[in-house]
Amino acid sequence: MASASRAVRCCIVGGGPAGMMLGLLLARAGVSVLVLEKHADFLRDFRGDTIHPSTLELMHELGILEELLRLPHQQVSRLAAQFGDFPLTIADFTHLPTRCKFIAMMPQWDFLDFLVRRAKIFPTFQLEMQAEATELIEDGGRVTGVRAGTPAGPLEVRADLVVAADGRSSVLRERAGLSVEDLGAPMDVFWFRLSRRPPDPAVTMGRFDIGRIFVLINRGEHWQCGYVIPKGSAEEVRRRGLEAFRAEVAHLAPWAADRASEIRNWEDVKLLTVKVDRVRQWYRPGLLCIGDAAHAMSPVGGVGINLAIQDAVATANLLWEPLRAGRPTIAQLRRVQARRQWPTRVTQRLQVLVQRRVITRALQGGQARMTPPLAIRLLARHPWLQRLPARLVGVGVRPEHVRSPAI
Ligand SMILES: Cc1cc2nc3c(=O)[nH]c(=O)nc-3n(C[C@H](O)[C@H](O)[C@H](O)COP(=O)(O)OP(=O)(O)OC[C@H]3O[C@@H](n4cnc5c(N)ncnc54)[C@H](O)[C@@H]3O)c2cc1C
C-alpha cells in the first residue's frame, strides 16, 4: 500500500501530558504541528490523575484555569502518611505561593481531552489518533520525519523537528540510539480501586507497615489504591492467591475490609513496573525527547505528569521561534536539555533517596515495629516543615512559565 504523506514544522509522537501540552503551545504560537497518538482515545488504565499547583498555574497563564476546574475533580490540600501506628501530615499545600493551593485529582483522559479541545481552536493544530510511529526517517544523519501505521494504511510525516513524547518505553529514543542511564527502583506497584463510603477518612495517604506500603488516593466515589511490592515479586504475590491479597488489603485499610471482595480477579489489579531512568542526551539533529521519553520518574511524590508538562512548556518557550523560521539547530535543542536536565536530576535524586531510606526499609521489614525515619518525625514535630515537601511536590524545582505567544 502506498504511504500517505504529510509535512509539518513539528511532529510530536505521543499524546500524553507532554505531547498534548506541547502541541497546544506550539499551535497557539502559530507553528504547524501534528500529534500522533497510537491509541484511539485517552480512556486507558490509571496512569496518575494528579494536576499539580504549578500545572494549574500554567493553566491560569493560558487563561483556561476556570474552564479546567469546572470539570469534575477533587482537591487535595494535604498528603498524609501512617508509619505503623504513627499518623502524620507529610505535605501541606495550603501555604504555596500559587493560585491553587491544592493538587487537582482529575482522570488523566479528562485532562488530555481538555487540552485537545483547547488546541483544536488553533488552525495550525492537527491530531492523528490510532497513528503509531514505528520508524524515524533520516537524511544524512538528520531526523527528517517519522513513519507511522494508521487504520487507513502507512503514513509518512516530514517535519523540521520530531519530538519523542512517546513515554517511558519510547520507540523513537530507541530507534535514535540514544543511550539511557538506569537509576534503579526497589519496587513495583499494584493499582486497583475500592469504593469509598461516607465514614471513610477523607485524606489521601500512604500507610507504611513492616514489609508493606499501601497508598490510598481519595477519588471521591472511589479509592485509587497502590499496593507497593518489592521489585520483581508480582508473580510471587499472585501465586499466594487473591484471597491472601484481599486479606492483606483488609489488614492495611481495616475500615475498607468489607470492600476487599470488590477485587474480583487479577484483571482488576494492574501492575506498574517502576522505572527511574534518563537519556544522557535528549536530542539528535531533527529530534528531541521530552517527558517520560527523556526521563521516567519514580512514582514517589507523583510528579511525572508535572515534569512532563514543564518540559513541554520549556520546549515551546525555547523553540517556538526557531520552528516558525525553519529547523531548530543543535545548539537550540541543547538549550532545552540544559534547561530541564537540572530539575530532572534533582527530582530523581530526591526520589532515589526516598526509595532507599523509606521504601526499601519498609519493604525489607526486619524491624519489630515500624518507626518513621528522623526526617519524617521532624515533620510531625515542626508542622511548618511540611511546607517543604509541599513545595517540592506541588511546584517542583525550577517551575516553568508560559513565554511562547498566542498568535
Ligand atoms: C500506574 C501509573 C501511575 C502513575 N501515577 C502518577 C501520578 O499519580 N502522578 C504523576 O505525576 N505521574 C504518575 N505516573 C507517571 C505519569 O503517568 C507519567 O510520568 C506521565 O504520564 C508522563 O507523560 P508523557 O506525556 O511523557 O508520557 P505518557 O503519559 O506515557 O504518554 C505517552 C503517549 O505516547 C503514546 N505512544 C507511545 N508510543 C507511541 C508511538 N510509537 N506512536 C504514537 N504514540 C505513542 C502513548 O499511547 C501515550 O499516550 C504514573 C504512571 C503509571 C503507569
The ligand as an SDF file (V2000), in Angstrom:
LIG
                    3D

 53 58  0  0  0  0  0  0  0  0999 V2000
    0.1060    3.3350   37.0040 C   0  0  0  0  0  0  0  0  0  0  0  0
    0.7620    4.6790   36.9270 C   0  0  0  0  0  0  0  0  0  0  0  0
    0.5100    5.6230   37.8940 C   0  0  0  0  0  0  0  0  0  0  0  0
    1.1140    6.8790   37.8350 C   0  0  0  0  0  0  0  0  0  0  0  0
    0.7960    7.8170   38.7790 N   0  0  0  0  0  0  0  0  0  0  0  0
    1.2300    9.0810   38.6310 C   0  0  0  0  0  0  0  0  0  0  0  0
    0.7690   10.1260   39.4860 C   0  0  0  0  0  0  0  0  0  0  0  0
   -0.0340    9.8990   40.3930 O   0  0  0  0  0  0  0  0  0  0  0  0
    1.2140   11.3790   39.2700 N   0  0  0  0  0  0  0  0  0  0  0  0
    2.1060   11.6540   38.2810 C   0  0  0  0  0  0  0  0  0  0  0  0
    2.5050   12.8310   38.1340 O   0  0  0  0  0  0  0  0  0  0  0  0
    2.5730   10.6970   37.4740 N   0  0  0  0  0  0  0  0  0  0  0  0
    2.1400    9.4200   37.6010 C   0  0  0  0  0  0  0  0  0  0  0  0
    2.5630    8.4560   36.7400 N   0  0  0  0  0  0  0  0  0  0  0  0
    3.5510    8.8010   35.7360 C   0  0  0  0  0  0  0  0  0  0  0  0
    2.8920    9.5760   34.6170 C   0  0  0  0  0  0  0  0  0  0  0  0
    1.8610    8.8210   34.0620 O   0  0  0  0  0  0  0  0  0  0  0  0
    3.9520    9.9140   33.5770 C   0  0  0  0  0  0  0  0  0  0  0  0
    5.0930   10.4740   34.1890 O   0  0  0  0  0  0  0  0  0  0  0  0
    3.4110   10.9290   32.5920 C   0  0  0  0  0  0  0  0  0  0  0  0
    2.2180   10.4360   32.0290 O   0  0  0  0  0  0  0  0  0  0  0  0
    4.4490   11.2180   31.5150 C   0  0  0  0  0  0  0  0  0  0  0  0
    3.8460   11.9100   30.4810 O   0  0  0  0  0  0  0  0  0  0  0  0
    4.3640   11.7430   28.9970 P   0  0  0  0  0  0  0  0  0  0  0  0
    3.4610   12.5600   28.1640 O   0  0  0  0  0  0  0  0  0  0  0  0
    5.8120   11.9980   28.9380 O   0  0  0  0  0  0  0  0  0  0  0  0
    4.2000   10.1860   28.6550 O   0  0  0  0  0  0  0  0  0  0  0  0
    2.9050    9.2780   28.6550 P   0  0  0  0  0  0  0  0  0  0  0  0
    1.8650    9.7890   29.5500 O   0  0  0  0  0  0  0  0  0  0  0  0
    3.3800    7.8840   28.8420 O   0  0  0  0  0  0  0  0  0  0  0  0
    2.3400    9.4500   27.1950 O   0  0  0  0  0  0  0  0  0  0  0  0
    2.9480    8.8550   26.0850 C   0  0  0  0  0  0  0  0  0  0  0  0
    1.9090    8.7480   24.9960 C   0  0  0  0  0  0  0  0  0  0  0  0
    2.5430    8.2970   23.8260 O   0  0  0  0  0  0  0  0  0  0  0  0
    1.7390    7.3160   23.1970 C   0  0  0  0  0  0  0  0  0  0  0  0
    2.6440    6.4970   22.4190 N   0  0  0  0  0  0  0  0  0  0  0  0
    3.5900    5.6320   22.8680 C   0  0  0  0  0  0  0  0  0  0  0  0
    4.2740    5.1190   21.8410 N   0  0  0  0  0  0  0  0  0  0  0  0
    3.7610    5.6730   20.7160 C   0  0  0  0  0  0  0  0  0  0  0  0
    4.0510    5.5260   19.3320 C   0  0  0  0  0  0  0  0  0  0  0  0
    5.0080    4.7160   18.9030 N   0  0  0  0  0  0  0  0  0  0  0  0
    3.3360    6.2380   18.4380 N   0  0  0  0  0  0  0  0  0  0  0  0
    2.3400    7.0880   18.8600 C   0  0  0  0  0  0  0  0  0  0  0  0
    2.0130    7.2430   20.1530 N   0  0  0  0  0  0  0  0  0  0  0  0
    2.7210    6.5500   21.0750 C   0  0  0  0  0  0  0  0  0  0  0  0
    1.0800    6.5870   24.3730 C   0  0  0  0  0  0  0  0  0  0  0  0
   -0.1070    5.9280   23.9680 O   0  0  0  0  0  0  0  0  0  0  0  0
    0.8150    7.7460   25.3270 C   0  0  0  0  0  0  0  0  0  0  0  0
   -0.4510    8.3340   25.1050 O   0  0  0  0  0  0  0  0  0  0  0  0
    2.0030    7.1850   36.7930 C   0  0  0  0  0  0  0  0  0  0  0  0
    2.2880    6.2320   35.8190 C   0  0  0  0  0  0  0  0  0  0  0  0
    1.6540    4.9840   35.8680 C   0  0  0  0  0  0  0  0  0  0  0  0
    1.9260    3.9830   34.7650 C   0  0  0  0  0  0  0  0  0  0  0  0
  1  2  1  0
  2  3  1  0
  2 52  2  0
  3  4  2  0
  4  5  1  0
  4 50  1  0
  5  6  2  0
  6  7  1  0
  6 13  1  0
  7  8  2  0
  7  9  1  0
  9 10  1  0
 10 11  2  0
 10 12  1  0
 12 13  2  0
 13 14  1  0
 14 15  1  0
 14 50  1  0
 15 16  1  0
 16 17  1  0
 16 18  1  0
 18 19  1  0
 18 20  1  0
 20 21  1  0
 20 22  1  0
 22 23  1  0
 23 24  1  0
 24 25  2  0
 24 26  1  0
 24 27  1  0
 27 28  1  0
 28 29  2  0
 28 30  1  0
 28 31  1  0
 31 32  1  0
 32 33  1  0
 33 34  1  0
 33 48  1  0
 34 35  1  0
 35 36  1  0
 35 46  1  0
 36 37  1  0
 36 45  1  0
 37 38  2  0
 38 39  1  0
 39 40  1  0
 39 45  2  0
 40 41  1  0
 40 42  2  0
 42 43  1  0
 43 44  2  0
 44 45  1  0
 46 47  1  0
 46 48  1  0
 48 49  1  0
 50 51  2  0
 51 52  1  0
 52 53  1  0
M  END
$$$$
